[in-house]
Amino acid sequence: MTTSPLNRVVQRFRLGALTGAGGPTDGELLESFITERDEAAFESLVRRHGPMVMGVCRRVIGLSHDAEDAFQATFLVLVRKANSIVPRQALGNWLYGVAYRTALEARSRLHRRFAKERQVTDMPHPEAAPNGVWSDLQPILDCELCRLPDKYRLPIVLCELEGRSRNEVARQLNLPEGTLSSRLATARRKLAQRLSGCGLALSGGALAMLLSESAASASVPAPLAMSTVKAAALLAAKQSAAGVVSANVAALTEGVVKAMFMTKIKMTAAFLLVTGVLALTGGVVLNSRAQAAADPPGTALEQVVEQTSNQVLAQRPKKDDAKTAPTVTGKLEAVDAAANTVTLSTSRRPEGKTEKTYTLAKDVKVMRDRKEAKLADLKKGSQASLTLSADQKTVLSISVASPTIAAPLKSADATKNTITVTIGGGRAEKQDKTYQVAKDAKVTIDGKDATVADLKAGAMLTIVVDEANTITQIRTAARRDRNQDE
């Protein structure tokens, strides 16, 4: 669609209004793009949600170039699937999910490329941020956030990852501000609980502070944003964007769209199967009186339910064993070097605690606090992450991290070499806890060496403790004042 110089000036003027807190909602902007191919409206969506999308891509992939490809692919998927987004006011949540899916696909492609070229043995990781808490949070945040129900994930995405005000988000979602605040508090608490199961102890308030500080530092390069908008406009006009985006972006976009289509087909098939079972069993109930004379009471119904249930189970899509097996995280309950096994426990509501024993590969790789270690170095009770084989029966690598706690500092005693932090928050009762700091403990502030005496009350700390509950490492960033409600 050709745009005159005057129209471009008008669009730039409109864009300034669109990005303001009182501008159109996500649904209105998306509708404008769908019906009018309004390039300014799409650019506003990119500016509004771009930092969040880029943040997801960088956390999952780490490499800046591949993260940028995933960023562009996410918004091109939006162009392809715009008409199917319902409800449209939840666009931020939809984009978050697509960004995570796209980043995982990009990381998988990157891994296959590296494996084929045999240039590296491990996936590259994002550079650690100055704030140690955020460095620990990044690898597991998106995995746990995706497990939250939509009603709780959406407030976290909009208010925390995008740093938008509650007033603006409440208006966008057409919710009372009090309802939004309640959901946000619940979402923080639920997410903090999930993260604590991965060895990262955080209160809801501390989590919110970290997410908001990260959102404030997120940015999208202007050339990348502009090329993304241009490619989207071409795609919406049924034209090729080959000269604007790379072949990798185009392939990534197509791969994600196909994956979403297959997911929809599977969900539809499952729905039809369930509907068929209900209809069939309903027909049996209506016809039960006629069958009563020929069969003992309940026999016909039980047989049909059993048969149809077996059919449903038989027709369920089977797992693709060729796919990369998941990483299992939990508490290390036992290490048996003689039997070459480890036992891991996980605690997930509502199932409660479960334990499972895994066989170790002969060349199993062991890492402790990101350094190579031996099986004998692993201690019961440590938080461990197991990378499994395709059949999910053999452990290929074990990564163990010492318990990590994030909490604000109440006081520090350089004479006794102890610190006191405040644990809890939200609905959990706050309590002060004092830890002994090891003599050789590493203390850093904004990545620079420091001492216990340099720590200031109120600073958000990441502390690493050993089996004796002694602090071996303290990391913190320069304190940033922020009004934070728990």
C-alpha positions as CSV (number, residue, x, y, z in Angstrom):
1,M,0.0,0.0,0.0
2,T,1.6,3.3,-1.1
3,T,1.8,6.0,1.5
4,S,2.2,9.6,0.6
5,P,4.7,11.9,2.4
6,L,1.7,13.8,4.0
7,N,0.2,10.5,5.2
8,R,3.5,9.4,6.7
9,V,3.6,12.7,8.7
10,V,0.1,12.1,9.8
11,Q,0.9,8.5,10.8
12,R,3.9,9.7,12.9
13,F,1.7,12.2,14.6
14,R,-0.9,9.5,15.4
15,L,1.8,7.2,16.6
16,G,2.8,9.6,19.3
17,A,-0.8,9.5,20.6
18,L,-1.2,5.8,20.2
19,T,1.7,4.9,22.5
20,G,0.4,7.1,25.4
21,A,-1.3,5.7,28.4
22,G,-4.6,7.2,27.2
23,G,-4.3,5.9,23.6
24,P,-6.2,3.0,22.0
25,T,-6.1,-0.4,23.6
26,D,-4.3,-3.4,22.1
27,G,-7.5,-4.7,20.7
28,E,-8.3,-1.3,18.9
29,L,-4.8,-1.1,17.5
30,L,-4.9,-4.7,16.2
31,E,-8.4,-4.1,14.7
32,S,-7.1,-1.0,12.9
33,F,-4.2,-3.0,11.5
34,I,-6.4,-5.9,10.4
35,T,-9.1,-3.8,8.7
36,E,-7.1,-0.9,7.4
37,R,-3.5,-2.2,7.2
38,D,-2.7,0.7,9.5
39,E,1.1,0.6,9.6
40,A,1.3,3.2,12.4
41,A,-1.0,1.0,14.6
42,F,1.3,-2.0,14.1
43,E,4.3,0.1,14.8
44,S,2.7,1.2,18.1
45,L,2.1,-2.5,19.0
46,V,5.8,-3.2,18.3
47,R,6.9,-0.3,20.5
48,R,4.5,-1.3,23.2
49,H,5.3,-5.0,23.4
50,G,8.7,-5.2,21.7
51,P,10.9,-4.9,24.8
52,M,8.9,-7.7,26.4
53,V,9.2,-9.9,23.3
54,M,12.9,-9.2,23.0
55,G,13.4,-10.0,26.7
56,V,11.9,-13.4,26.3
57,C,14.0,-14.1,23.2
58,R,17.2,-13.1,24.9
59,R,16.5,-15.0,28.0
60,V,15.9,-18.2,26.1
61,I,18.5,-17.9,23.3
62,G,21.2,-15.6,24.6
63,L,22.8,-14.8,21.3
64,S,21.8,-11.3,20.2
65,H,21.6,-12.1,16.4
66,D,19.4,-15.2,16.9
67,A,17.3,-13.4,19.5
68,E,16.6,-10.6,17.0
69,D,15.5,-13.2,14.4
70,A,13.1,-14.7,16.9
71,F,11.9,-11.2,17.7
72,Q,11.0,-10.5,14.1
73,A,9.5,-13.9,13.6
74,T,7.2,-13.4,16.6
75,F,5.7,-10.2,15.1
76,L,5.4,-11.8,11.6
77,V,3.5,-14.7,13.2
78,L,1.2,-12.0,14.7
79,V,0.5,-10.7,11.1
80,R,-0.3,-14.3,10.0
81,K,-2.6,-15.1,13.0
82,A,-4.0,-11.7,13.8
83,N,-7.6,-12.6,12.9
84,S,-7.6,-15.6,15.2
85,I,-6.6,-13.8,18.4
86,V,-9.5,-13.9,20.9
87,P,-9.9,-11.9,23.1
88,R,-7.9,-9.2,21.5
89,Q,-7.3,-7.2,24.7
90,A,-5.1,-10.2,25.8
91,L,-2.7,-9.6,22.9
92,G,0.2,-9.1,25.3
93,N,-0.3,-12.6,26.8
94,W,-0.6,-14.1,23.3
95,L,2.6,-12.4,22.2
96,Y,4.4,-13.6,25.2
97,G,3.4,-17.2,24.5
98,V,4.3,-17.0,20.8
99,A,7.7,-15.3,21.7
100,Y,8.5,-18.1,24.1
101,R,7.5,-20.8,21.5
102,T,9.5,-19.0,18.8
103,A,12.6,-18.6,20.9
104,L,12.5,-22.3,21.9
105,E,12.3,-23.2,18.2
106,A,15.1,-20.8,17.3
107,R,17.3,-22.2,20.1
108,S,16.6,-25.8,18.9
109,R,17.6,-24.8,15.3
110,L,20.7,-23.2,16.7
111,H,21.6,-26.2,18.8
112,R,21.2,-28.5,15.7
113,R,23.4,-26.2,13.7
114,F,26.1,-26.2,16.3
115,A,25.9,-30.0,16.7
116,K,26.2,-30.4,12.9
117,E,29.1,-28.1,12.6
118,R,30.7,-29.5,15.8
119,Q,32.1,-26.1,16.7
120,V,30.9,-26.1,20.3
121,T,29.9,-28.6,22.9
122,D,27.4,-26.6,24.9
123,M,24.7,-24.1,24.1
124,P,25.8,-20.5,24.5
125,H,24.2,-18.7,27.5
126,P,23.2,-15.1,27.9
127,E,25.9,-13.0,29.6
128,A,25.2,-12.6,33.3
129,A,23.6,-9.3,34.2
130,P,25.2,-7.2,36.9
131,N,22.4,-8.2,39.3
132,G,23.1,-11.7,40.4
133,V,19.5,-12.4,41.3
134,W,18.4,-11.8,37.7
135,S,21.2,-14.0,36.4
136,D,19.9,-16.9,38.5
137,L,16.2,-16.1,37.5
138,Q,16.6,-16.0,33.7
139,P,17.0,-19.7,32.9
140,I,13.8,-20.8,34.7
141,L,11.5,-17.7,34.6
142,D,9.7,-18.2,31.3
143,C,9.3,-22.0,31.9
144,E,7.6,-21.4,35.2
145,L,5.6,-18.3,34.0
146,C,4.2,-20.3,31.1
147,R,2.7,-22.8,33.6
148,L,0.6,-20.1,35.3
149,P,-3.1,-19.8,34.2
150,D,-3.8,-17.0,31.7
151,K,-5.6,-14.8,34.2
152,Y,-2.5,-14.7,36.4
153,R,0.2,-14.7,33.6
154,L,-1.3,-11.7,31.8
155,P,-0.9,-9.2,34.7
156,I,2.7,-10.3,35.2
157,V,3.4,-9.8,31.5
158,L,1.8,-6.4,31.2
159,C,2.6,-4.9,34.6
160,E,6.0,-6.5,35.4
161,L,7.7,-7.5,32.1
162,E,6.4,-4.5,30.2
163,G,6.5,-2.1,33.2
164,R,3.0,-0.6,32.5
165,S,1.0,1.1,35.2
166,R,-1.9,-0.7,36.8
167,N,-4.3,2.1,35.7
168,E,-3.3,1.6,32.1
169,V,-3.5,-2.2,32.2
170,A,-6.8,-2.2,34.0
171,R,-8.2,0.1,31.3
172,Q,-6.7,-2.1,28.5
173,L,-8.3,-5.3,30.1
174,N,-11.5,-3.6,31.0
175,L,-11.1,-4.6,34.7
176,P,-11.5,-2.8,37.9
177,E,-8.1,-1.7,39.2
178,G,-8.7,-3.5,42.5
179,T,-9.4,-6.8,40.6
180,L,-6.2,-6.4,38.6
181,S,-4.2,-5.7,41.8
182,S,-5.6,-8.8,43.4
183,R,-4.7,-11.0,40.5
184,L,-1.2,-9.4,40.2
185,A,-0.5,-10.1,43.9
186,T,-1.8,-13.7,43.5
187,A,0.3,-14.2,40.3
188,R,3.5,-12.9,42.1
189,R,2.9,-15.3,45.0
190,K,2.2,-18.3,42.7
191,L,5.2,-17.6,40.5
192,A,7.5,-17.1,43.5
193,Q,6.3,-20.5,44.9
194,R,7.2,-22.2,41.6
195,L,10.6,-20.5,41.5
196,S,11.3,-21.6,45.1
197,G,10.8,-25.2,43.9
198,C,13.7,-24.6,41.6
199,G,16.0,-23.4,44.3
200,L,15.4,-19.7,44.1
201,A,13.8,-18.3,47.2
202,L,12.0,-15.0,46.4
203,S,9.1,-13.1,48.0
204,G,6.4,-11.7,45.7
205,G,7.7,-8.2,46.3
206,A,11.3,-9.1,45.6
207,L,10.2,-10.8,42.4
208,A,8.2,-7.8,41.3
209,M,11.2,-5.5,41.9
210,L,13.5,-7.7,39.8
211,L,11.0,-8.0,36.9
212,S,10.3,-4.3,36.8
213,E,14.0,-3.4,36.9
214,S,14.6,-5.7,34.0
215,A,11.7,-4.3,32.1
216,A,13.0,-0.8,32.6
217,S,16.4,-1.8,31.0
218,A,14.9,-3.7,28.0
219,S,15.1,-2.0,24.6
220,V,14.7,-2.8,20.9
221,P,17.2,-1.4,18.4
222,A,15.3,1.2,16.3
223,P,16.5,-0.3,12.9
224,L,15.2,-3.7,14.0
225,A,11.8,-2.3,15.0
226,M,11.5,-0.4,11.7
227,S,12.4,-3.4,9.5
228,T,10.0,-5.5,11.5
229,V,7.1,-3.1,10.9
230,K,8.1,-2.8,7.2
231,A,8.1,-6.6,6.8
232,A,4.7,-6.8,8.5
233,A,3.2,-4.3,6.2
234,L,4.5,-6.2,3.2
235,L,3.2,-9.5,4.6
236,A,-0.2,-8.0,5.3
237,A,-0.4,-6.7,1.7
238,K,0.3,-10.3,0.5
239,Q,3.7,-9.3,-0.8
240,S,7.1,-10.9,-0.2
241,A,9.2,-9.6,2.7
242,A,12.3,-11.5,1.4
243,G,14.3,-8.2,0.9
244,V,13.5,-7.0,4.4
245,V,14.0,-10.1,6.7
246,S,16.5,-12.9,6.5
247,A,15.7,-16.4,5.2
248,N,16.2,-17.7,8.8
249,V,13.4,-15.3,10.0
250,A,11.1,-16.5,7.2
251,A,11.7,-20.2,7.9
252,L,11.3,-19.6,11.7
253,T,8.0,-17.8,11.1
254,E,6.7,-20.6,8.8
255,G,7.8,-23.3,11.3
256,V,6.0,-21.6,14.2
257,V,2.8,-21.0,12.2
258,K,2.7,-24.7,11.2
259,A,3.4,-25.8,14.8
260,M,0.5,-23.7,16.0
261,F,-1.8,-25.1,13.3
262,M,-0.9,-28.7,14.3
263,T,-1.5,-27.9,17.9
264,K,-5.0,-26.5,17.0
265,I,-5.7,-29.7,15.0
266,K,-4.8,-31.9,17.9
267,M,-6.9,-29.8,20.3
268,T,-9.9,-30.0,17.9
269,A,-9.5,-33.7,17.5
270,A,-9.3,-34.2,21.2
271,F,-12.5,-32.1,21.6
272,L,-14.3,-34.1,19.0
273,L,-13.3,-37.4,20.6
274,V,-14.5,-36.2,24.0
275,T,-17.7,-34.9,22.4
276,G,-18.2,-38.2,20.7
277,V,-17.7,-40.1,23.9
278,L,-20.2,-37.9,25.7
279,A,-22.8,-38.2,22.9
280,L,-22.3,-42.0,22.8
281,T,-22.6,-42.4,26.5
282,G,-25.6,-40.1,26.5
283,G,-27.3,-42.3,23.9
284,V,-26.7,-45.3,26.0
285,V,-28.3,-43.6,29.0
286,L,-31.4,-42.8,26.9
287,N,-31.5,-46.3,25.7
288,S,-30.7,-48.0,29.1
289,R,-34.3,-49.0,29.8
290,A,-34.5,-50.9,26.5
291,Q,-31.3,-52.8,27.4
292,A,-32.2,-53.5,31.0
293,A,-34.2,-56.7,30.1
294,A,-31.3,-58.2,28.1
295,D,-28.3,-57.2,30.3
296,P,-27.7,-57.0,34.0
297,P,-28.0,-53.4,35.5
298,G,-25.2,-51.2,34.3
299,T,-23.5,-53.8,32.1
300,A,-24.2,-52.1,28.7
301,L,-23.2,-48.6,30.0
302,E,-20.0,-49.9,31.6
303,Q,-18.9,-51.8,28.5
304,V,-19.5,-48.9,26.2
305,V,-17.7,-46.5,28.5
306,E,-14.7,-48.9,28.7
307,Q,-14.6,-49.5,25.0
308,T,-14.8,-45.8,24.1
309,S,-12.3,-44.9,26.8
310,N,-9.9,-47.4,25.3
311,Q,-10.5,-45.9,21.8
312,V,-9.7,-42.4,23.1
313,L,-6.5,-43.6,24.8
314,A,-5.4,-45.5,21.7
315,Q,-6.0,-42.5,19.5
316,R,-4.1,-40.0,21.6
317,P,-1.1,-38.5,19.9
318,K,2.0,-40.3,20.9
319,K,5.1,-38.4,22.1
320,D,7.8,-38.0,19.5
321,D,10.8,-39.7,20.9
322,A,13.0,-37.9,18.5
323,K,12.3,-34.6,20.2
324,T,14.8,-33.3,22.8
325,A,13.8,-34.7,26.2
326,P,13.0,-32.2,28.9
327,T,15.2,-31.0,31.8
328,V,13.9,-32.3,35.1
329,T,14.5,-30.1,38.2
330,G,14.1,-31.0,41.8
331,K,15.8,-32.0,45.1
332,L,18.6,-34.6,45.1
333,E,17.4,-37.3,47.5
334,A,20.1,-39.9,46.9
335,V,23.3,-40.6,44.8
336,D,24.3,-44.2,44.4
337,A,27.7,-44.4,42.7
338,A,27.7,-48.3,42.9
339,A,24.3,-48.6,41.2
340,N,25.1,-45.6,39.0
341,T,21.8,-43.9,39.8
342,V,20.4,-40.7,41.3
343,T,17.0,-40.1,42.9
344,L,15.3,-36.8,42.4
345,S,12.2,-35.5,44.2
346,T,9.8,-32.9,42.9
347,S,6.9,-31.2,44.7
348,R,4.1,-29.9,42.6
349,R,0.6,-29.0,43.7
350,P,-1.8,-30.8,44.0
351,E,0.1,-34.0,43.4
352,G,2.5,-33.4,46.3
353,K,6.0,-34.8,46.6
354,T,7.1,-37.5,44.1
355,E,10.4,-39.3,43.8
356,K,12.0,-41.0,40.8
357,T,15.3,-42.8,40.3
358,Y,17.3,-42.3,37.1
359,T,20.2,-44.3,35.6
360,L,23.3,-42.3,34.8
361,A,25.0,-42.4,31.4
362,K,28.6,-43.8,31.4
363,D,29.9,-40.4,30.3
364,V,27.5,-38.3,32.5
365,K,28.6,-34.7,32.8
366,V,28.4,-33.3,36.4
367,M,28.4,-29.5,37.1
368,R,28.3,-27.9,40.5
369,D,27.7,-24.1,40.7
370,R,28.5,-24.0,36.9
371,K,31.9,-25.7,37.4
372,E,32.9,-29.3,36.5
373,A,32.6,-31.7,39.4
374,K,32.5,-35.4,40.3
375,L,29.6,-37.6,41.3
376,A,31.1,-37.7,44.8
377,D,30.8,-33.9,45.1
378,L,27.0,-34.1,44.9
379,K,25.2,-33.7,48.3
380,K,21.8,-34.9,49.3
381,G,19.3,-32.0,49.5
382,S,20.9,-30.0,46.8
383,Q,18.8,-28.5,44.0
384,A,19.6,-30.4,40.8
385,S,18.7,-30.2,37.1
386,L,18.9,-33.4,35.1
387,T,19.2,-33.4,31.3
388,L,17.6,-36.7,30.1
389,S,18.0,-38.9,27.0
390,A,15.3,-39.1,24.3
391,D,13.6,-42.0,26.1
392,Q,13.7,-40.0,29.4
393,K,15.3,-42.9,31.3
394,T,19.0,-42.0,31.2
395,V,20.7,-38.9,32.7
396,L,23.1,-37.3,30.3
397,S,24.1,-34.4,32.6
398,I,23.6,-33.2,36.1
399,S,23.8,-29.6,37.2
400,V,23.7,-28.8,40.9
401,A,23.4,-25.4,42.4
402,S,23.8,-24.4,46.0
403,P,20.7,-23.0,47.6
404,T,20.1,-19.4,46.5
405,I,18.0,-16.9,48.4
406,A,17.0,-13.4,47.3
407,A,16.0,-11.1,50.0
408,P,16.5,-7.5,51.2
409,L,19.3,-6.8,53.7
410,K,18.2,-5.7,57.2
411,S,21.6,-5.3,58.7
412,A,25.2,-6.4,58.4
413,D,27.7,-7.0,61.2
414,A,31.3,-6.8,59.8
415,T,32.7,-7.6,63.3
416,K,30.9,-10.9,63.6
417,N,30.9,-11.4,59.8
418,T,27.1,-12.0,59.8
419,I,24.2,-10.5,57.8
420,T,20.5,-10.4,58.6
421,V,17.9,-10.5,55.8
422,T,14.1,-10.4,55.8
423,I,12.5,-13.5,54.4
424,G,8.8,-13.8,53.3
425,G,6.3,-11.2,52.2
426,G,2.9,-11.1,50.6
427,R,0.6,-13.5,52.5
428,A,3.6,-15.3,54.0
429,E,4.7,-13.8,57.4
430,K,7.9,-11.9,57.2
431,Q,10.8,-13.0,59.4
432,D,14.3,-11.9,59.9
433,K,17.1,-14.5,59.6
434,T,20.7,-14.2,60.4
435,Y,23.5,-16.1,58.5
436,Q,27.1,-16.6,59.1
437,V,29.3,-15.4,56.2
438,A,32.3,-17.7,55.4
439,K,35.7,-16.1,55.7
440,D,36.4,-16.7,52.0
441,A,33.0,-15.7,50.9
442,K,32.9,-13.7,47.7
443,V,31.0,-10.4,48.1
444,T,30.2,-8.3,45.0
445,I,28.3,-5.1,44.4
446,D,27.4,-4.4,40.8
447,G,30.0,-7.0,39.8
448,K,32.8,-5.4,41.8
449,D,34.6,-6.9,44.8
450,A,33.3,-5.7,48.1
451,T,33.1,-6.6,51.8
452,V,30.3,-7.2,54.3
453,A,31.0,-3.7,55.7
454,D,30.1,-2.3,52.2
455,L,26.6,-3.7,52.2
456,K,23.8,-1.2,52.8
457,A,20.5,-1.9,54.6
458,G,17.6,-2.3,52.1
459,A,19.8,-3.6,49.3
460,M,18.4,-6.6,47.5
461,L,20.8,-9.5,48.0
462,T,21.4,-12.9,46.3
463,I,23.0,-15.1,48.9
464,V,24.4,-18.7,48.2
465,V,24.5,-21.0,51.2
466,D,26.3,-24.3,51.6
467,E,25.2,-27.5,53.4
468,A,26.1,-26.0,56.7
469,N,23.8,-23.0,56.0
470,T,26.9,-20.7,55.8
471,I,27.0,-18.0,53.1
472,T,29.6,-18.6,50.5
473,Q,28.6,-15.8,48.1
474,I,26.8,-12.5,48.3
475,R,25.8,-10.6,45.2
476,T,23.8,-7.3,44.9
477,A,23.2,-4.4,42.7
478,A,23.3,-0.7,43.6
479,R,20.1,0.0,45.5
480,R,17.3,1.5,43.3
481,D,14.6,3.3,45.3
482,R,11.2,2.1,44.2
483,N,7.8,2.2,45.9
484,Q,6.9,-1.5,46.0
485,D,3.8,-2.9,47.5
486,E,4.1,-6.5,48.7
